[in-house]
């Protein structure tokens, strides 16, 4: 495996990990931001008020995007295994 192949492989890996993690992280961020605005407006600073909706939103996001995430990971793994012989030789 040459340096260029290793760099390409690492770039693909980082891109796929960013792509599959982005929807869930983005939804958790938006829910957390909305809850923070609500807490600042009402001055209610209950710790469970932040965690429970974010956990619920994350689970819902995983249910919605789970099959898409799984498909992306399967496609990346299949492509990696196909090219494994090329990378090794």
Order of alpha helices (4+ residues) and beta strands (2+ residues): alpha-alpha
